[in-house]
Amino acid sequence: MKIAIVGASGAVGQEFLRVLSQRDFPVDELYLFGSSRSAGTSYSFKGKEYVVRELKDNDDFKGIDIAFCSAGGDTSISFADTITRHGTLMIDNSSAFRMEEDVPLVVPEVNGDDALVHPRNIISNPNCTTIQLVVALQPIEKLSHIKRVHVATYQAASGAGALGMAELEQQAAQLARGENPTVDKFAYQLMYNLIPQIDVFMDNDYTKEEMKMHRETKRIMHSDVLVSATCVRVPVMRAHSEAVWVETERPISPQEAREAFANASGVLLCDEPAKRQYPMPLYGTEQDPVIVGRIREDLANPNGLTFWCVSDQIRKGAALNAVQIAEYLIAKGHFDR
């Protein structure tokens, strides 16, 4: 198989290289693409060096089977035709096509079969917080239909890419030296602070990030579930956390939920409060599963359940989910010749 990574120099692009190698994805030929700034940079993959090409409107993608794209929405929109015109499947990490009816929005553990029909040769990777949420919701949905979800997110600097992580590191060092911190990537100082805004505010005073969770969850789960989110940036380097309250059609006991989580694909149960065992971003970093714990009844809702979950934003929230989409299609014989 011929595989391309678009945005190879970014945090997610680099994670693509690691995930493809660790999962022994069938890569026969690899092509790396990036901006004019990153063109010429070389990266190692399975003992061989690959040089980043500048992304241009030409025929470079002819013969490529899959292009994993993580170069931002504007780039995805500008180059979608270039990437797909010769039949390349574009698995896109940006928000550019997520709500387009003819572009499937896929989390393999939840709606993998949606990936089988992609008339524009584009499949969208959902927002990182949505991926984490729906993987955790799916085991509960199988027990009883979820009517409502309230979620508060605690999103790491990694959600703002490599520059976000670098700024948090820089601020920590500057503050330790007694200096004023550099504030550029985030609206405010992130170190020693929480910022209750991710992306721009919409007309309803929810942020775009919060509305992504509201809309994308419905689409992925093929559900009428109502989702209300508050998204907060926290001074954590990598791995997002979410506090989740769900209302189901019938009461779900914590033990019933634990059993469902324990048997669910893509979920790791970590829920022994007496032993102080619960998910934390420190231990969720560079891990594949969505880690779930703090499972308990919602004291404010007789049909309610609440839990806490953690997932690595760069892995399952981005690169890993995209690779799993490709693996799902391969398993279904989509690329058989």
C-alpha positions in Angstrom: 0.0 0.0 0.0 1.1 3.5 -0.8 0.5 5.9 2.2 0.8 9.6 2.5 0.9 11.9 5.5 -0.1 15.5 4.9 1.1 17.8 7.7 4.0 15.4 8.5 5.9 17.9 10.7 3.1 18.7 13.1 2.4 17.0 16.4 -0.3 14.7 14.8 1.8 14.1 11.7 4.6 12.8 13.9 2.2 10.7 15.9 1.0 9.2 12.6 4.5 7.9 12.0 4.7 6.4 15.5 1.2 4.8 15.3 1.8 3.3 11.8 5.1 1.8 13.0 3.8 0.5 16.3 0.7 -1.1 14.8 2.7 -2.5 11.8 0.4 -1.0 9.4 0.9 -2.3 5.8 3.0 0.6 4.4 4.9 -0.4 1.2 5.6 3.1 0.1 5.4 6.3 2.3 5.1 9.9 1.2 5.4 12.9 3.5 3.9 16.3 2.6 4.0 19.6 4.3 4.2 23.4 3.9 7.0 25.2 2.2 8.5 25.7 5.6 8.8 22.0 6.4 9.6 20.9 2.9 13.1 19.3 2.8 12.9 18.1 6.4 13.5 14.4 6.8 12.0 11.9 9.2 12.8 8.3 10.0 10.2 5.5 9.6 11.2 1.8 10.2 14.8 2.6 9.7 14.5 4.6 6.5 14.6 8.3 6.0 11.8 10.1 4.2 11.9 13.8 3.0 8.9 16.0 3.3 7.7 17.3 0.0 5.9 20.6 -0.4 2.1 20.2 -0.8 1.2 21.5 -4.3 -1.7 21.3 -6.7 -0.3 18.6 -9.0 -0.5 14.9 -9.5 1.7 13.8 -6.6 -1.1 11.8 -5.1 -1.7 9.6 -8.2 -1.4 6.0 -7.1 -1.5 6.7 -3.4 -4.1 4.6 -1.6 -4.6 6.6 1.6 -3.6 10.1 2.7 -3.8 10.9 6.4 -4.3 14.6 6.6 -3.6 16.8 9.6 -2.6 20.2 8.2 -5.6 22.3 9.3 -9.0 23.0 7.8 -8.0 25.6 5.3 -5.4 23.3 3.8 -7.8 20.4 3.7 -10.4 22.4 1.8 -7.8 23.9 -0.6 -6.2 20.5 -1.4 -9.1 18.0 -1.1 -9.5 17.8 -4.9 -5.8 17.5 -5.5 -5.5 14.7 -3.0 -8.6 12.7 -4.1 -8.9 13.3 -7.8 -7.0 10.1 -8.7 -8.9 7.9 -6.2 -6.8 8.4 -3.1 -8.8 8.1 0.1 -8.4 11.2 2.3 -8.8 10.6 6.0 -9.0 14.1 7.3 -8.3 15.3 10.9 -9.6 18.8 10.4 -13.2 20.1 11.0 -13.6 21.0 7.3 -15.9 18.2 6.3 -17.3 16.8 9.5 -20.9 17.9 9.0 -21.0 17.3 5.2 -23.7 14.7 4.5 -21.6 13.0 1.8 -18.5 12.7 4.1 -18.7 10.0 6.8 -17.7 11.0 10.3 -16.3 7.9 11.9 -15.2 6.4 15.2 -14.6 2.7 14.4 -15.8 1.4 17.8 -19.1 3.2 17.3 -20.0 3.5 13.6 -17.3 1.8 11.6 -19.6 0.8 8.8 -20.2 4.4 7.9 -16.7 4.5 6.5 -17.6 2.0 3.8 -19.5 4.6 1.9 -17.4 7.7 1.0 -18.6 9.1 -2.4 -16.1 12.0 -2.3 -13.2 9.8 -1.2 -13.1 11.7 2.1 -13.6 10.4 5.6 -13.6 12.8 8.5 -11.9 12.2 11.8 -14.2 13.7 14.6 -13.1 16.3 17.1 -10.8 14.8 19.7 -13.2 15.4 22.6 -16.0 13.9 20.7 -14.1 10.8 19.9 -13.2 10.3 23.5 -16.9 10.9 24.5 -18.6 8.6 22.1 -16.2 5.7 22.7 -17.2 6.0 26.4 -20.9 6.5 25.7 -21.3 3.5 23.3 -21.2 0.8 26.0 -23.9 2.7 27.9 -26.0 3.2 24.8 -26.0 -0.6 24.3 -27.6 -1.0 27.7 -30.2 1.8 27.4 -30.7 4.7 25.0 -29.0 7.8 26.2 -31.3 10.8 26.2 -29.0 13.5 27.5 -25.3 14.1 28.1 -23.7 16.9 30.1 -19.9 17.0 29.8 -17.2 19.2 31.2 -13.8 18.8 29.4 -10.4 19.4 30.8 -8.3 19.8 27.6 -4.5 19.6 27.5 -2.1 21.9 25.7 -1.7 19.2 23.1 -5.1 20.2 21.7 -3.4 23.3 20.4 -0.7 21.3 18.7 3.1 21.4 19.1 3.1 25.1 19.6 0.6 24.9 22.5 2.7 22.3 24.3 5.9 24.4 23.7 4.2 27.5 25.1 3.1 25.6 28.3 6.7 24.4 28.8 8.0 27.9 28.1 5.6 29.4 30.6 6.6 26.9 33.3 10.3 27.7 32.9 9.7 31.5 32.8 7.5 31.5 35.9 10.1 29.4 37.8 12.6 32.1 37.0 10.3 34.8 38.1 9.8 36.2 34.6 6.6 37.2 32.9 5.3 34.3 30.8 5.1 34.5 27.0 1.4 34.4 26.0 0.9 33.8 22.2 -0.8 30.5 21.4 -3.4 30.8 24.1 -5.6 33.8 25.0 -4.2 33.9 28.5 -1.4 32.5 30.6 -2.2 28.7 30.8 0.4 27.7 33.5 -1.3 28.0 36.9 -4.5 28.8 35.2 -7.7 27.4 33.5 -9.1 29.0 30.4 -12.9 28.3 29.9 -12.7 29.0 26.2 -11.6 26.7 23.4 -12.1 28.1 19.9 -14.3 31.1 19.1 -17.7 31.9 20.7 -20.8 31.3 18.7 -24.0 33.4 18.7 -25.5 31.2 21.5 -22.4 31.9 23.7 -21.2 28.3 23.4 -17.8 28.0 21.9 -17.2 26.3 18.5 -15.5 23.4 20.4 -18.6 22.9 22.5 -20.9 22.9 19.5 -18.7 20.4 17.8 -19.4 18.0 20.6 -23.1 18.7 20.5 -23.4 18.1 16.7 -20.8 15.4 16.1 -22.0 13.1 18.9 -25.5 12.9 17.4 -24.1 12.2 13.9 -21.7 9.5 15.0 -24.1 7.7 17.2 -27.1 8.1 14.8 -29.0 9.3 17.8 -31.3 12.1 19.0 -29.1 12.4 22.2 -28.9 16.0 23.5 -25.4 17.1 24.4 -24.4 20.2 26.4 -20.6 20.8 26.9 -18.3 23.2 28.7 -14.8 23.0 27.3 -11.8 24.2 29.4 -8.1 24.4 28.6 -6.0 23.2 31.5 -2.2 23.3 32.2 -1.7 19.6 31.3 0.8 18.7 28.6 -1.0 15.9 26.9 -4.3 13.8 27.3 -7.7 15.3 27.7 -10.1 14.5 30.6 -13.9 14.7 30.7 -16.5 14.6 33.5 -19.6 13.1 32.0 -23.2 13.0 33.2 -25.6 10.8 31.2 -29.4 10.3 31.4 -30.7 7.0 30.1 -34.2 5.7 29.4 -33.9 3.3 32.3 -31.6 3.4 35.4 -28.2 1.9 34.9 -26.4 0.7 38.0 -22.7 1.6 38.5 -21.9 -2.2 38.5 -23.8 -2.7 35.3 -21.9 0.2 33.7 -18.5 -1.2 35.0 -19.2 -4.5 33.3 -20.1 -2.8 30.1 -17.0 -0.6 30.1 -14.8 -3.6 31.0 -16.0 -5.5 27.9 -16.1 -2.5 25.5 -13.8 -2.1 22.5 -11.4 0.8 23.0 -12.1 1.3 26.7 -9.9 0.5 29.7 -11.7 0.4 33.1 -9.8 2.0 36.0 -12.3 2.3 38.8 -11.2 1.3 42.3 -11.8 4.4 44.4 -10.9 2.7 47.7 -7.4 2.1 46.2 -7.3 5.6 44.7 -7.3 4.1 41.2 -8.9 6.3 38.6 -8.0 7.8 35.2 -5.5 10.6 35.1 -3.9 12.4 32.1 -0.5 11.6 33.6 -1.1 7.9 33.0 -3.3 8.3 29.9 -0.5 9.9 27.9 0.7 7.8 24.9 -2.0 5.2 25.7 -4.4 3.9 23.1 -7.7 3.3 25.0 -10.2 5.7 26.5 -9.7 5.1 30.3 -12.9 5.3 32.3 -13.5 5.5 36.1 -15.2 7.3 39.0 -18.4 5.6 37.9 -21.4 6.3 40.2 -25.0 7.2 40.3 -26.1 10.8 39.5 -27.5 12.0 42.8 -29.5 14.6 40.9 -31.2 12.3 38.4 -32.8 8.9 39.1 -32.0 7.8 35.5 -28.5 9.3 35.7 -25.0 8.0 35.7 -21.8 9.9 36.0 -18.2 9.0 35.2 -14.7 10.4 34.4 -12.6 9.5 31.4 -9.2 10.3 30.0 -7.7 9.8 26.5 -4.6 10.9 24.7 -5.7 13.7 22.4 -2.9 13.1 19.9 -3.4 9.3 19.7 -7.0 8.3 20.0 -8.2 11.8 19.6 -6.4 12.2 16.3 -3.8 9.9 14.7 -4.8 6.5 16.1 -8.5 6.9 15.3 -7.6 7.8 11.7 -5.4 4.8 11.4 -8.1 2.6 12.9 -10.5 3.8 10.2 -8.0 2.6 7.6 -7.5 -0.7 9.4 -11.3 -1.2 9.5 -11.5 -0.6 5.7 -8.6 -3.0 5.0 -10.3 -5.7 7.2 -13.5 -5.2 5.2 -11.6 -5.8 1.9 -11.9 -2.2 0.7 -8.4 -2.1 -0.7 -8.3 -5.6 -2.1 -7.2 -5.7 -5.7 
